[in-house]
Amino acid sequence: MTTVKHLLVLKSIYRFLRRKTSLVLVAFMLGMSNVILEEDRMVNDTRAKIEQQEIQPEDD
């Protein structure tokens, strides 16, 4: 009986570590994806740009 309990404990520890490792990897990949997307936005800024031109007086 102790062998069965020992195996169940090891299995639950393994499952816990696997879930936590998976969660950490997903968070890391999501963070890297956001960094890459933000760099792409900075390089290729697609937002509307407003240009203000300076009007120079005409001297005749």
All heavy atoms as TSV, in Angstrom:
chain	resi	resn	atom	element	x	y	z
A	1	MET	N	N	0.804	-1.194	0.000
A	1	MET	CA	C	0.000	0.000	0.000
A	1	MET	C	C	0.849	1.261	0.000
A	1	MET	O	O	0.471	2.245	-0.590
A	1	MET	CB	C	-0.941	0.019	1.213
A	1	MET	CG	C	-2.109	-0.936	1.068
A	1	MET	SD	S	-3.061	-0.540	-0.381
A	1	MET	CE	C	-4.619	-0.239	0.323
A	2	THR	N	N	1.944	1.256	0.678
A	2	THR	CA	C	2.767	2.458	0.712
A	2	THR	C	C	3.366	2.749	-0.657
A	2	THR	O	O	3.580	3.914	-0.989
A	2	THR	CB	C	3.897	2.315	1.743
A	2	THR	OG1	O	4.699	1.192	1.414
A	2	THR	CG2	C	3.336	2.171	3.137
A	3	THR	N	N	3.609	1.714	-1.448
A	3	THR	CA	C	4.143	1.922	-2.790
A	3	THR	C	C	3.112	2.632	-3.665
A	3	THR	O	O	3.453	3.524	-4.433
A	3	THR	CB	C	4.537	0.568	-3.430
A	3	THR	OG1	O	5.434	-0.110	-2.565
A	3	THR	CG2	C	5.187	0.781	-4.764
A	4	VAL	N	N	1.856	2.271	-3.525
A	4	VAL	CA	C	0.788	2.899	-4.299
A	4	VAL	C	C	0.647	4.366	-3.900
A	4	VAL	O	O	0.531	5.248	-4.757
A	4	VAL	CB	C	-0.543	2.137	-4.103
A	4	VAL	CG1	C	-1.683	2.873	-4.773
A	4	VAL	CG2	C	-0.430	0.717	-4.604
A	5	LYS	N	N	0.669	4.643	-2.623
A	5	LYS	CA	C	0.584	6.031	-2.146
A	5	LYS	C	C	1.791	6.833	-2.613
A	5	LYS	O	O	1.669	7.997	-3.011
A	5	LYS	CB	C	0.473	6.072	-0.625
A	5	LYS	CG	C	-0.848	5.615	-0.097
A	5	LYS	CD	C	-0.901	5.727	1.411
A	5	LYS	CE	C	-2.218	5.225	1.948
A	5	LYS	NZ	N	-2.285	5.317	3.409
A	6	HIS	N	N	2.953	6.199	-2.581
A	6	HIS	CA	C	4.177	6.858	-3.019
A	6	HIS	C	C	4.087	7.214	-4.502
A	6	HIS	O	O	4.461	8.318	-4.913
A	6	HIS	CB	C	5.373	5.950	-2.739
A	6	HIS	CG	C	6.694	6.539	-3.066
A	6	HIS	ND1	N	7.125	7.722	-2.528
A	6	HIS	CD2	C	7.699	6.109	-3.889
A	6	HIS	CE1	C	8.328	8.005	-2.998
A	6	HIS	NE2	N	8.690	7.036	-3.831
A	7	LEU	N	N	3.554	6.301	-5.309
A	7	LEU	CA	C	3.401	6.559	-6.739
A	7	LEU	C	C	2.380	7.672	-6.996
A	7	LEU	O	O	2.577	8.504	-7.888
A	7	LEU	CB	C	2.989	5.284	-7.467
A	7	LEU	CG	C	4.077	4.215	-7.603
A	7	LEU	CD1	C	3.515	2.965	-8.241
A	7	LEU	CD2	C	5.246	4.745	-8.400
A	8	LEU	N	N	1.311	7.683	-6.220
A	8	LEU	CA	C	0.312	8.743	-6.379
A	8	LEU	C	C	0.874	10.111	-6.029
A	8	LEU	O	O	0.594	11.108	-6.700
A	8	LEU	CB	C	-0.918	8.445	-5.523
A	8	LEU	CG	C	-1.816	7.303	-6.002
A	8	LEU	CD1	C	-2.915	7.033	-4.985
A	8	LEU	CD2	C	-2.409	7.634	-7.353
A	9	VAL	N	N	1.685	10.160	-4.994
A	9	VAL	CA	C	2.312	11.428	-4.605
A	9	VAL	C	C	3.277	11.895	-5.694
A	9	VAL	O	O	3.285	13.073	-6.079
A	9	VAL	CB	C	3.036	11.282	-3.239
A	9	VAL	CG1	C	3.905	12.487	-2.966
A	9	VAL	CG2	C	2.027	11.082	-2.126
A	10	LEU	N	N	4.083	10.979	-6.211
A	10	LEU	CA	C	5.016	11.340	-7.276
A	10	LEU	C	C	4.274	11.794	-8.529
A	10	LEU	O	O	4.684	12.755	-9.197
A	10	LEU	CB	C	5.931	10.153	-7.607
A	10	LEU	CG	C	7.013	9.833	-6.584
A	10	LEU	CD1	C	7.783	8.590	-6.993
A	10	LEU	CD2	C	7.945	11.016	-6.415
A	11	LYS	N	N	3.180	11.128	-8.844
A	11	LYS	CA	C	2.397	11.493	-10.021
A	11	LYS	C	C	1.784	12.879	-9.855
A	11	LYS	O	O	1.779	13.680	-10.792
A	11	LYS	CB	C	1.295	10.452	-10.245
A	11	LYS	CG	C	0.603	10.577	-11.557
A	11	LYS	CD	C	-0.351	9.406	-11.767
A	11	LYS	CE	C	-0.997	9.479	-13.127
A	11	LYS	NZ	N	-1.908	8.354	-13.347
A	12	SER	N	N	1.281	13.184	-8.654
A	12	SER	CA	C	0.685	14.498	-8.433
A	12	SER	C	C	1.753	15.602	-8.455
A	12	SER	O	O	1.501	16.700	-8.967
A	12	SER	CB	C	-0.094	14.531	-7.122
A	12	SER	OG	O	0.774	14.365	-6.032
A	13	ILE	N	N	2.928	15.312	-7.926
A	13	ILE	CA	C	4.022	16.296	-7.980
A	13	ILE	C	C	4.441	16.540	-9.427
A	13	ILE	O	O	4.647	17.683	-9.847
A	13	ILE	CB	C	5.213	15.827	-7.123
A	13	ILE	CG1	C	4.849	15.895	-5.639
A	13	ILE	CG2	C	6.455	16.670	-7.399
A	13	ILE	CD1	C	5.889	15.295	-4.723
A	14	TYR	N	N	4.542	15.461	-10.199
A	14	TYR	CA	C	4.912	15.584	-11.615
A	14	TYR	C	C	3.866	16.412	-12.375
A	14	TYR	O	O	4.219	17.280	-13.172
A	14	TYR	CB	C	5.055	14.194	-12.235
A	14	TYR	CG	C	5.289	14.212	-13.719
A	14	TYR	CD1	C	6.503	14.642	-14.239
A	14	TYR	CD2	C	4.290	13.826	-14.613
A	14	TYR	CE1	C	6.722	14.676	-15.597
A	14	TYR	CE2	C	4.495	13.867	-15.968
A	14	TYR	CZ	C	5.703	14.281	-16.463
A	14	TYR	OH	O	5.917	14.316	-17.806
A	15	ARG	N	N	2.580	16.167	-12.126
A	15	ARG	CA	C	1.507	16.904	-12.792
A	15	ARG	C	C	1.564	18.379	-12.415
A	15	ARG	O	O	1.409	19.264	-13.264
A	15	ARG	CB	C	0.162	16.306	-12.403
A	15	ARG	CG	C	-0.981	16.885	-13.213
A	15	ARG	CD	C	-2.339	16.307	-12.835
A	15	ARG	NE	N	-2.312	14.864	-12.770
A	15	ARG	CZ	C	-2.808	14.151	-11.758
A	15	ARG	NH1	N	-3.359	14.748	-10.729
A	15	ARG	NH2	N	-2.754	12.832	-11.766
A	16	PHE	N	N	1.809	18.670	-11.123
A	16	PHE	CA	C	1.906	20.053	-10.662
A	16	PHE	C	C	3.063	20.767	-11.349
A	16	PHE	O	O	2.910	21.885	-11.859
A	16	PHE	CB	C	2.110	20.069	-9.143
A	16	PHE	CG	C	2.363	21.437	-8.586
A	16	PHE	CD1	C	1.317	22.318	-8.393
A	16	PHE	CD2	C	3.649	21.833	-8.245
A	16	PHE	CE1	C	1.549	23.579	-7.872
A	16	PHE	CE2	C	3.889	23.088	-7.727
A	16	PHE	CZ	C	2.833	23.971	-7.544
A	17	LEU	N	N	4.229	20.130	-11.397
A	17	LEU	CA	C	5.392	20.756	-12.037
A	17	LEU	C	C	5.182	20.945	-13.533
A	17	LEU	O	O	5.592	21.960	-14.102
A	17	LEU	CB	C	6.646	19.913	-11.775
A	17	LEU	CG	C	7.154	19.922	-10.332
A	17	LEU	CD1	C	8.335	18.966	-10.183
A	17	LEU	CD2	C	7.544	21.321	-9.910
A	18	ARG	N	N	4.521	19.988	-14.164
A	18	ARG	CA	C	4.267	20.102	-15.599
A	18	ARG	C	C	3.329	21.270	-15.888
A	18	ARG	O	O	3.552	22.033	-16.832
A	18	ARG	CB	C	3.677	18.794	-16.110
A	18	ARG	CG	C	3.610	18.720	-17.622
A	18	ARG	CD	C	3.157	17.380	-18.087
A	18	ARG	NE	N	1.769	17.190	-17.649
A	18	ARG	CZ	C	1.120	16.050	-17.719
A	18	ARG	NH1	N	1.736	14.974	-18.156
A	18	ARG	NH2	N	-0.133	15.959	-17.315
A	19	ARG	N	N	2.294	21.431	-15.072
A	19	ARG	CA	C	1.365	22.549	-15.268
A	19	ARG	C	C	2.041	23.892	-15.038
A	19	ARG	O	O	1.836	24.845	-15.797
A	19	ARG	CB	C	0.174	22.416	-14.321
A	19	ARG	CG	C	-0.807	21.362	-14.740
A	19	ARG	CD	C	-1.990	21.322	-13.808
A	19	ARG	NE	N	-2.904	20.257	-14.183
A	19	ARG	CZ	C	-3.962	19.921	-13.485
A	19	ARG	NH1	N	-4.241	20.552	-12.360
A	19	ARG	NH2	N	-4.747	18.951	-13.895
A	20	LYS	N	N	2.837	23.989	-13.991
A	20	LYS	CA	C	3.520	25.260	-13.703
A	20	LYS	C	C	4.543	25.595	-14.788
A	20	LYS	O	O	4.684	26.744	-15.197
A	20	LYS	CB	C	4.200	25.217	-12.333
A	20	LYS	CG	C	3.218	25.121	-11.188
A	20	LYS	CD	C	2.220	26.266	-11.231
A	20	LYS	CE	C	1.185	26.107	-10.139
A	20	LYS	NZ	N	0.142	27.099	-10.190
A	21	THR	N	N	5.253	24.583	-15.269
A	21	THR	CA	C	6.220	24.808	-16.350
A	21	THR	C	C	5.505	25.266	-17.608
A	21	THR	O	O	5.956	26.195	-18.291
A	21	THR	CB	C	7.016	23.522	-16.628
A	21	THR	OG1	O	7.667	23.115	-15.427
A	21	THR	CG2	C	8.047	23.742	-17.714
A	22	SER	N	N	4.392	24.652	-17.913
A	22	SER	CA	C	3.613	25.047	-19.080
A	22	SER	C	C	3.124	26.484	-18.943
A	22	SER	O	O	3.179	27.267	-19.895
A	22	SER	CB	C	2.432	24.102	-19.247
A	22	SER	OG	O	1.607	24.526	-20.290
A	23	LEU	N	N	2.669	26.857	-17.770
A	23	LEU	CA	C	2.191	28.215	-17.532
A	23	LEU	C	C	3.305	29.244	-17.698
A	23	LEU	O	O	3.117	30.296	-18.314
A	23	LEU	CB	C	1.582	28.316	-16.130
A	23	LEU	CG	C	0.933	29.627	-15.755
A	23	LEU	CD1	C	-0.279	29.884	-16.639
A	23	LEU	CD2	C	0.533	29.601	-14.300
A	24	VAL	N	N	4.486	28.933	-17.186
A	24	VAL	CA	C	5.625	29.836	-17.312
A	24	VAL	C	C	6.029	29.983	-18.778
A	24	VAL	O	O	6.308	31.091	-19.257
A	24	VAL	CB	C	6.808	29.345	-16.450
A	24	VAL	CG1	C	8.081	30.086	-16.792
A	24	VAL	CG2	C	6.478	29.497	-14.976
A	25	LEU	N	N	6.047	28.887	-19.529
A	25	LEU	CA	C	6.410	28.958	-20.946
A	25	LEU	C	C	5.392	29.767	-21.748
A	25	LEU	O	O	5.776	30.559	-22.614
A	25	LEU	CB	C	6.540	27.549	-21.523
A	25	LEU	CG	C	7.788	26.790	-21.112
A	25	LEU	CD1	C	7.735	25.366	-21.650
A	25	LEU	CD2	C	9.029	27.490	-21.618
A	26	VAL	N	N	4.119	29.592	-21.463
A	26	VAL	CA	C	3.088	30.365	-22.168
A	26	VAL	C	C	3.240	31.850	-21.855
A	26	VAL	O	O	3.158	32.693	-22.754
A	26	VAL	CB	C	1.683	29.849	-21.804
A	26	VAL	CG1	C	0.610	30.812	-22.270
A	26	VAL	CG2	C	1.456	28.478	-22.402
A	27	ALA	N	N	3.473	32.187	-20.607
A	27	ALA	CA	C	3.653	33.595	-20.230
A	27	ALA	C	C	4.883	34.191	-20.903
A	27	ALA	O	O	4.849	35.328	-21.384
A	27	ALA	CB	C	3.769	33.710	-18.716
A	28	PHE	N	N	5.961	33.430	-20.961
A	28	PHE	CA	C	7.182	33.911	-21.606
A	28	PHE	C	C	6.951	34.142	-23.098
A	28	PHE	O	O	7.347	35.176	-23.643
A	28	PHE	CB	C	8.312	32.899	-21.391
A	28	PHE	CG	C	9.582	33.267	-22.079
A	28	PHE	CD1	C	10.396	34.263	-21.571
A	28	PHE	CD2	C	9.968	32.625	-23.240
A	28	PHE	CE1	C	11.571	34.615	-22.207
A	28	PHE	CE2	C	11.141	32.963	-23.883
A	28	PHE	CZ	C	11.942	33.961	-23.366
A	29	MET	N	N	6.300	33.201	-23.760
A	29	MET	CA	C	6.055	33.345	-25.202
A	29	MET	C	C	5.111	34.503	-25.486
A	29	MET	O	O	5.300	35.233	-26.469
A	29	MET	CB	C	5.505	32.043	-25.779
A	29	MET	CG	C	6.525	30.939	-25.809
A	29	MET	SD	S	6.031	29.466	-26.701
A	29	MET	CE	C	4.561	28.973	-25.853
A	30	LEU	N	N	4.120	34.713	-24.642
A	30	LEU	CA	C	3.212	35.838	-24.821
A	30	LEU	C	C	3.939	37.170	-24.629
A	30	LEU	O	O	3.733	38.117	-25.394
A	30	LEU	CB	C	2.049	35.727	-23.836
A	30	LEU	CG	C	0.962	36.774	-23.945
A	30	LEU	CD1	C	0.313	36.721	-25.312
A	30	LEU	CD2	C	-0.072	36.557	-22.867
A	31	GLY	N	N	4.815	37.229	-23.651
A	31	GLY	CA	C	5.603	38.440	-23.442
A	31	GLY	C	C	6.525	38.733	-24.608
A	31	GLY	O	O	6.644	39.881	-25.052
A	32	MET	N	N	7.183	37.699	-25.128
A	32	MET	CA	C	8.067	37.892	-26.286
A	32	MET	C	C	7.259	38.337	-27.510
A	32	MET	O	O	7.712	39.181	-28.282
A	32	MET	CB	C	8.830	36.606	-26.591
A	32	MET	CG	C	9.867	36.259	-25.546
A	32	MET	SD	S	11.088	37.569	-25.304
A	32	MET	CE	C	11.944	37.516	-26.855
A	33	SER	N	N	6.073	37.789	-27.678
A	33	SER	CA	C	5.218	38.188	-28.792
A	33	SER	C	C	4.846	39.669	-28.689
A	33	SER	O	O	4.870	40.387	-29.688
A	33	SER	CB	C	3.957	37.331	-28.798
A	33	SER	OG	O	3.037	37.802	-29.746
A	34	ASN	N	N	4.534	40.128	-27.494
A	34	ASN	CA	C	4.197	41.542	-27.303
A	34	ASN	C	C	5.389	42.439	-27.577
A	34	ASN	O	O	5.247	43.520	-28.140
A	34	ASN	CB	C	3.669	41.770	-25.890
A	34	ASN	CG	C	2.274	41.252	-25.706
A	34	ASN	OD1	O	1.541	41.079	-26.665
A	34	ASN	ND2	N	1.907	41.001	-24.467
A	35	VAL	N	N	6.580	42.008	-27.189
A	35	VAL	CA	C	7.789	42.805	-27.444
A	35	VAL	C	C	8.033	42.921	-28.938
A	35	VAL	O	O	8.309	44.009	-29.457
A	35	VAL	CB	C	9.009	42.175	-26.734
A	35	VAL	CG1	C	10.295	42.779	-27.231
A	35	VAL	CG2	C	8.889	42.352	-25.237
A	36	ILE	N	N	7.910	41.820	-29.656
A	36	ILE	CA	C	8.137	41.839	-31.106
A	36	ILE	C	C	7.095	42.711	-31.793
A	36	ILE	O	O	7.413	43.494	-32.686
A	36	ILE	CB	C	8.126	40.404	-31.659
A	36	ILE	CG1	C	9.360	39.661	-31.165
A	36	ILE	CG2	C	8.075	40.405	-33.178
A	36	ILE	CD1	C	9.345	38.178	-31.448
A	37	LEU	N	N	5.838	42.599	-31.369
A	37	LEU	CA	C	4.778	43.411	-31.963
A	37	LEU	C	C	5.012	44.894	-31.696
A	37	LEU	O	O	4.834	45.727	-32.582
A	37	LEU	CB	C	3.424	42.985	-31.405
A	37	LEU	CG	C	2.210	43.727	-31.942
A	37	LEU	CD1	C	2.054	43.473	-33.440
A	37	LEU	CD2	C	0.966	43.294	-31.206
A	38	GLU	N	N	5.444	45.244	-30.494
A	38	GLU	CA	C	5.681	46.653	-30.159
A	38	GLU	C	C	6.858	47.205	-30.954
A	38	GLU	O	O	6.815	48.346	-31.415
A	38	GLU	CB	C	5.928	46.790	-28.656
A	38	GLU	CG	C	5.942	48.215	-28.172
A	38	GLU	CD	C	4.619	48.935	-28.358
A	38	GLU	OE1	O	3.566	48.300	-28.250
A	38	GLU	OE2	O	4.661	50.151	-28.619
A	39	GLU	N	N	7.918	46.414	-31.134
A	39	GLU	CA	C	9.052	46.875	-31.944
A	39	GLU	C	C	8.623	47.091	-33.382
A	39	GLU	O	O	9.042	48.049	-34.028
A	39	GLU	CB	C	10.189	45.864	-31.881
A	39	GLU	CG	C	10.949	45.896	-30.580
A	39	GLU	CD	C	12.099	44.888	-30.567
A	39	GLU	OE1	O	12.290	44.189	-31.575
A	39	GLU	OE2	O	12.782	44.819	-29.548
A	40	ASP	N	N	7.788	46.210	-33.911
A	40	ASP	CA	C	7.306	46.353	-35.272
A	40	ASP	C	C	6.472	47.610	-35.414
A	40	ASP	O	O	6.543	48.316	-36.411
A	40	ASP	CB	C	6.485	45.115	-35.665
A	40	ASP	CG	C	6.128	45.125	-37.137
A	40	ASP	OD1	O	7.011	45.443	-37.953
A	40	ASP	OD2	O	4.958	44.820	-37.464
A	41	ARG	N	N	5.683	47.927	-34.401
A	41	ARG	CA	C	4.881	49.154	-34.445
A	41	ARG	C	C	5.762	50.391	-34.406
A	41	ARG	O	O	5.449	51.399	-35.034
A	41	ARG	CB	C	3.913	49.194	-33.268
A	41	ARG	CG	C	2.714	48.310	-33.442
A	41	ARG	CD	C	1.762	48.506	-32.307
A	41	ARG	NE	N	0.632	47.602	-32.416
A	41	ARG	CZ	C	-0.155	47.284	-31.422
A	41	ARG	NH1	N	0.050	47.799	-30.230
A	41	ARG	NH2	N	-1.151	46.460	-31.601
A	42	MET	N	N	6.858	50.319	-33.643
A	42	MET	CA	C	7.737	51.484	-33.550
A	42	MET	C	C	8.453	51.728	-34.868
A	42	MET	O	O	8.643	52.870	-35.280
A	42	MET	CB	C	8.747	51.294	-32.422
A	42	MET	CG	C	8.147	51.425	-31.039
A	42	MET	SD	S	9.269	51.000	-29.708
A	42	MET	CE	C	10.666	52.041	-30.047
A	43	VAL	N	N	8.854	50.655	-35.549
A	43	VAL	CA	C	9.573	50.802	-36.810
A	43	VAL	C	C	8.620	51.223	-37.925
A	43	VAL	O	O	8.893	52.147	-38.691
A	43	VAL	CB	C	10.292	49.484	-37.168
A	43	VAL	CG1	C	10.864	49.546	-38.566
A	43	VAL	CG2	C	11.383	49.204	-36.159
A	44	ASN	N	N	7.511	50.548	-38.036
A	44	ASN	CA	C	6.529	50.834	-39.085
A	44	ASN	C	C	5.292	51.454	-38.451
A	44	ASN	O	O	4.255	50.818	-38.343
A	44	ASN	CB	C	6.136	49.544	-39.811
A	44	ASN	CG	C	7.324	48.839	-40.389
A	44	ASN	OD1	O	8.235	49.464	-40.890
A	44	ASN	ND2	N	7.324	47.517	-40.311
A	45	ASP	N	N	5.405	52.688	-38.058
A	45	ASP	CA	C	4.297	53.352	-37.379
A	45	ASP	C	C	3.171	53.583	-38.373
A	45	ASP	O	O	3.302	54.361	-39.311
A	45	ASP	CB	C	4.763	54.670	-36.786
A	45	ASP	CG	C	3.773	55.234	-35.795
A	45	ASP	OD1	O	2.829	54.514	-35.429
A	45	ASP	OD2	O	3.963	56.385	-35.376
A	46	THR	N	N	2.049	52.903	-38.177
A	46	THR	CA	C	0.940	52.985	-39.123
A	46	THR	C	C	-0.149	53.932	-38.652
A	46	THR	O	O	-1.158	54.096	-39.335
A	46	THR	CB	C	0.321	51.589	-39.337
A	46	THR	OG1	O	-0.090	51.080	-38.081
A	46	THR	CG2	C	1.322	50.651	-39.974
A	47	ARG	N	N	0.019	54.520	-37.504
A	47	ARG	CA	C	-0.989	55.461	-37.031
A	47	ARG	C	C	-0.980	56.734	-37.882
A	47	ARG	O	O	0.033	57.103	-38.464
A	47	ARG	CB	C	-0.737	55.813	-35.567
A	47	ARG	CG	C	-1.043	54.644	-34.642
A	47	ARG	CD	C	-0.728	55.003	-33.250
A	47	ARG	NE	N	0.721	54.837	-33.091
A	47	ARG	CZ	C	1.379	55.037	-31.986
A	47	ARG	NH1	N	0.765	55.450	-30.927
A	47	ARG	NH2	N	2.676	54.832	-31.924
A	48	ALA	N	N	-2.121	57.382	-37.927
A	48	ALA	CA	C	-2.228	58.610	-38.729
A	48	ALA	C	C	-1.302	59.676	-38.158
A	48	ALA	O	O	-1.257	59.913	-36.957
A	48	ALA	CB	C	-3.662	59.098	-38.722
A	49	LYS	N	N	-0.551	60.279	-39.040
A	49	LYS	CA	C	0.371	61.333	-38.628
A	49	LYS	C	C	-0.194	62.679	-39.069
A	49	LYS	O	O	-0.639	62.838	-40.196
A	49	LYS	CB	C	1.741	61.130	-39.267
A	49	LYS	CG	C	2.419	59.867	-38.800
A	49	LYS	CD	C	3.766	59.715	-39.445
A	49	LYS	CE	C	4.407	58.422	-38.980
A	49	LYS	NZ	N	5.684	58.190	-39.621
A	50	ILE	N	N	-0.166	63.637	-38.179
A	50	ILE	CA	C	-0.662	64.975	-38.480
A	50	ILE	C	C	0.551	65.881	-38.674
A	50	ILE	O	O	1.379	66.021	-37.783
A	50	ILE	CB	C	-1.550	65.512	-37.343
A	50	ILE	CG1	C	-2.743	64.594	-37.151
A	50	ILE	CG2	C	-1.979	66.937	-37.629
A	50	ILE	CD1	C	-3.588	64.934	-35.948
A	51	GLU	N	N	0.624	66.430	-39.858
A	51	GLU	CA	C	1.734	67.335	-40.162
A	51	GLU	C	C	1.202	68.760	-40.164
A	51	GLU	O	O	0.158	69.059	-40.730
A	51	GLU	CB	C	2.339	66.998	-41.520
A	51	GLU	CG	C	3.038	65.662	-41.547
A	51	GLU	CD	C	3.706	65.412	-42.877
A	51	GLU	OE1	O	3.800	66.358	-43.682
A	51	GLU	OE2	O	4.122	64.280	-43.103
A	52	GLN	N	N	1.956	69.626	-39.546
A	52	GLN	CA	C	1.569	71.029	-39.491
A	52	GLN	C	C	2.611	71.816	-40.272
A	52	GLN	O	O	3.799	71.794	-39.941
A	52	GLN	CB	C	1.522	71.487	-38.042
A	52	GLN	CG	C	0.731	72.741	-37.853
A	52	GLN	CD	C	0.526	73.009	-36.366
A	52	GLN	OE1	O	1.274	72.523	-35.543
A	52	GLN	NE2	N	-0.476	73.800	-36.053
A	53	GLN	N	N	2.156	72.477	-41.331
A	53	GLN	CA	C	3.075	73.220	-42.163
A	53	GLN	C	C	3.098	74.680	-41.716
A	53	GLN	O	O	2.075	75.273	-41.388
A	53	GLN	CB	C	2.674	73.132	-43.627
A	53	GLN	CG	C	2.760	71.716	-44.171
A	53	GLN	CD	C	2.347	71.657	-45.623
A	53	GLN	OE1	O	1.869	72.616	-46.195
A	53	GLN	NE2	N	2.537	70.489	-46.207
A	54	GLU	N	N	4.292	75.217	-41.777
A	54	GLU	CA	C	4.466	76.614	-41.403
A	54	GLU	C	C	4.241	77.479	-42.625
A	54	GLU	O	O	4.849	77.268	-43.675
A	54	GLU	CB	C	5.868	76.830	-40.843
A	54	GLU	CG	C	6.110	78.211	-40.339
A	54	GLU	CD	C	7.508	78.360	-39.762
A	54	GLU	OE1	O	8.038	77.379	-39.252
A	54	GLU	OE2	O	8.049	79.474	-39.843
A	55	ILE	N	N	3.353	78.434	-42.491
A	55	ILE	CA	C	3.045	79.327	-43.613
A	55	ILE	C	C	3.985	80.520	-43.534
A	55	ILE	O	O	4.038	81.237	-42.540
A	55	ILE	CB	C	1.563	79.806	-43.565
A	55	ILE	CG1	C	0.653	78.578	-43.642
A	55	ILE	CG2	C	1.280	80.784	-44.676
A	55	ILE	CD1	C	-0.810	78.907	-43.429
A	56	GLN	N	N	4.733	80.687	-44.621
A	56	GLN	CA	C	5.697	81.796	-44.663
A	56	GLN	C	C	5.059	82.971	-45.397
A	56	GLN	O	O	4.435	82.798	-46.444
A	56	GLN	CB	C	6.959	81.352	-45.379
A	56	GLN	CG	C	7.689	80.264	-44.632
A	56	GLN	CD	C	8.942	79.813	-45.366
A	56	GLN	OE1	O	9.199	80.237	-46.483
A	56	GLN	NE2	N	9.700	78.944	-44.723
A	57	PRO	N	N	5.242	84.176	-44.867
A	57	PRO	CA	C	4.675	85.357	-45.540
A	57	PRO	C	C	5.413	85.628	-46.872
A	57	PRO	O	O	6.615	85.404	-46.991
A	57	PRO	CB	C	4.898	86.488	-44.544
A	57	PRO	CG	C	6.010	85.997	-43.669
A	57	PRO	CD	C	5.933	84.513	-43.653
A	58	GLU	N	N	4.619	86.051	-47.830
A	58	GLU	CA	C	5.212	86.334	-49.143
A	58	GLU	C	C	5.717	87.769	-49.167
A	58	GLU	O	O	4.980	88.707	-48.897
A	58	GLU	CB	C	4.176	86.117	-50.232
A	58	GLU	CG	C	3.760	84.666	-50.377
A	58	GLU	CD	C	2.747	84.491	-51.501
A	58	GLU	OE1	O	2.687	85.344	-52.394
A	58	GLU	OE2	O	2.032	83.493	-51.444
A	59	ASP	N	N	6.972	87.945	-49.484
A	59	ASP	CA	C	7.545	89.278	-49.612
A	59	ASP	C	C	7.734	89.587	-51.080
A	59	ASP	O	O	8.485	88.938	-51.790
A	59	ASP	CB	C	8.902	89.370	-48.902
A	59	ASP	CG	C	8.746	89.242	-47.405
A	59	ASP	OD1	O	7.644	89.490	-46.898
A	59	ASP	OD2	O	9.745	88.864	-46.749
A	60	ASP	N	N	7.018	90.619	-51.572
A	60	ASP	CA	C	7.151	90.989	-52.979
A	60	ASP	C	C	8.132	92.086	-53.158
A	60	ASP	O	O	8.310	93.020	-52.567
A	60	ASP	CB	C	5.797	91.402	-53.537
A	60	ASP	CG	C	4.895	90.184	-53.711
A	60	ASP	OD1	O	4.628	89.441	-52.758
A	60	ASP	OD2	O	4.478	89.999	-54.828
